[in-house]
Amino acid sequence: MYGYGNYGIDYNISSTASSAATWMLVSLVAALIGGIVVYLVFLNKSNEGKYKGFVGWLYDFLSFKSMFAEVLLKVVYLILAIYITLSSFALISASFIAFLAYLIIGNLILRLAFEFSLVILVICRNTTEINKKLKKESHKKEEK
C-alpha cells in the first residue's frame, strides 16, 4: 500500500545507489573502449589533413591542433574585469579610497594574472611552431 506523500514512488536509496554505480561502471568501460577506438581509427597520423569541414575541425579539436584556452581566457578576463569595475562602485559610499584601490588594484592584479596565463599559452604555441619547423628542416636535409 502506498503512503500519502510518495505518489506511488518507492524511494529505495540502496537500489538507486546500486543503479548509479552500475551505470558509472558501464560508462567507464564504454568511455575506455570508445576513447581507444577513436584514437586508433580517427586520430591516426595518416588521417592528418584528410578531413575537411566539420570533421576536419573535429579532428583538429580532438588532436589539440588548435587551442581554445586562449579564447576562453580572454572571455573570462573580460567578464571578470567588468565585474571588478562594476562591483567597485559598491564601495564608493563607504570609502572613495577603497573604491579607487579596488578598481585599480583589482583590475591590475586580474590583468597580470591573465597575462601570465596567456604567456604560458604563447610559449606553448611558439614551441610547437619551432618544433614543426625543425622537423621540416630535418626532412629536407634527409632528402638531400
C-alpha positions as CSV (number, residue, x, y, z in Angstrom):
1,M,0.0,0.0,0.0
2,Y,1.3,3.4,-0.9
3,G,1.5,6.2,1.6
4,Y,0.0,9.7,1.1
5,G,3.2,11.7,0.3
6,N,5.0,9.5,-2.2
7,Y,2.6,9.3,-5.1
8,G,3.3,5.6,-5.7
9,I,7.1,6.1,-5.9
10,D,9.2,3.7,-3.8
11,Y,12.2,5.6,-2.6
12,N,14.8,2.9,-2.0
13,I,18.2,4.5,-1.6
14,S,20.2,1.4,-1.9
15,S,18.7,0.4,-5.3
16,T,19.2,4.0,-6.5
17,A,22.9,3.9,-5.4
18,S,23.5,0.5,-7.0
19,S,21.8,1.6,-10.2
20,A,24.1,4.7,-10.3
21,A,27.2,2.6,-9.5
22,T,26.2,0.2,-12.3
23,W,25.7,3.0,-14.8
24,M,29.0,4.6,-13.8
25,L,30.8,1.3,-14.4
26,V,29.2,0.8,-17.8
27,S,30.0,4.4,-18.6
28,L,33.7,3.9,-17.7
29,V,34.0,0.7,-19.8
30,A,32.2,2.4,-22.8
31,A,34.5,5.5,-22.4
32,L,37.6,3.4,-22.3
33,I,36.6,1.4,-25.4
34,G,35.3,4.5,-27.3
35,G,38.4,6.6,-26.5
36,I,40.8,3.9,-27.7
37,V,38.8,3.2,-30.9
38,V,38.6,7.0,-31.7
39,Y,42.3,7.4,-31.0
40,L,43.4,4.4,-33.1
41,V,40.9,4.9,-36.0
42,F,40.1,8.6,-36.3
43,L,43.1,10.4,-34.8
44,N,45.6,8.2,-36.6
45,K,48.6,10.3,-38.0
46,S,47.8,9.1,-41.5
47,N,44.4,10.9,-41.3
48,E,46.1,14.3,-40.8
49,G,44.9,16.8,-43.4
50,K,42.5,14.3,-44.8
51,Y,39.3,15.7,-43.4
52,K,37.5,18.9,-44.3
53,G,34.7,21.0,-42.8
54,F,33.2,19.9,-39.5
55,V,35.0,16.6,-39.4
56,G,38.3,18.4,-40.1
57,W,37.5,20.8,-37.2
58,L,36.7,17.9,-35.0
59,Y,39.9,16.2,-35.9
60,D,41.9,19.3,-35.1
61,F,39.9,19.8,-31.8
62,L,40.4,16.2,-30.6
63,S,44.1,16.1,-31.6
64,F,44.7,19.5,-29.9
65,K,45.9,21.2,-33.1
66,S,44.0,24.4,-32.1
67,M,43.9,25.8,-28.6
68,F,40.7,27.1,-27.3
69,A,42.1,28.1,-23.9
70,E,43.3,31.4,-25.2
71,V,39.8,32.5,-26.4
72,L,38.3,31.2,-23.2
73,L,40.8,33.1,-21.1
74,K,40.1,36.3,-22.9
75,V,36.3,36.0,-22.4
76,V,36.7,35.1,-18.7
77,Y,39.1,38.1,-18.4
78,L,36.6,40.5,-19.9
79,I,33.8,39.1,-17.7
80,L,35.9,39.5,-14.5
81,A,37.2,42.9,-15.4
82,I,33.7,44.2,-16.0
83,Y,32.6,42.6,-12.7
84,I,35.5,44.2,-10.7
85,T,34.8,47.5,-12.3
86,L,31.1,47.5,-11.6
87,S,31.4,45.9,-8.1
88,S,33.9,48.6,-7.1
89,F,31.1,51.1,-7.2
90,A,29.6,49.4,-4.2
91,L,32.5,50.7,-2.1
92,I,32.2,54.4,-3.2
93,S,29.7,55.2,-0.5
94,A,31.8,53.6,2.2
95,S,35.2,55.0,1.2
96,F,36.4,56.7,-2.0
97,I,39.9,55.4,-1.4
98,A,38.7,51.8,-1.1
99,F,36.7,52.3,-4.3
100,L,39.8,53.5,-6.2
101,A,42.0,50.8,-4.7
102,Y,39.6,48.0,-5.5
103,L,39.0,49.4,-9.0
104,I,42.7,50.0,-9.9
105,I,44.5,47.3,-7.9
106,G,41.8,44.7,-8.6
107,N,41.9,45.2,-12.4
108,L,45.7,45.4,-12.3
109,I,46.1,42.1,-10.4
110,L,43.5,40.5,-12.7
111,R,45.3,41.7,-15.8
112,L,48.7,40.4,-14.6
113,A,47.2,37.0,-13.7
114,F,45.7,36.6,-17.2
115,E,48.8,37.9,-19.0
116,F,50.8,35.3,-17.1
117,S,48.4,32.6,-18.2
118,L,48.5,33.9,-21.8
119,V,52.3,34.0,-21.8
120,I,52.3,30.3,-20.9
121,L,50.0,29.6,-23.9
122,V,52.1,31.7,-26.2
123,I,55.2,29.8,-25.2
124,C,53.4,26.6,-25.8
125,R,52.3,27.7,-29.3
126,N,55.7,29.1,-30.2
127,T,57.4,25.9,-29.1
128,T,55.1,23.9,-31.2
129,E,55.8,26.0,-34.3
130,I,59.5,25.8,-33.7
131,N,59.2,22.0,-33.4
132,K,57.3,21.8,-36.7
133,K,59.9,24.0,-38.5
134,L,62.7,21.9,-37.2
135,K,61.0,18.7,-38.3
136,K,60.5,20.2,-41.8
137,E,64.2,21.2,-42.0
138,S,65.4,17.8,-40.8
139,H,63.2,16.1,-43.5
140,K,64.7,18.4,-46.2
141,K,68.2,17.6,-45.1
142,E,67.5,13.8,-45.1
143,E,66.1,14.1,-48.7
144,K,69.4,15.7,-49.9
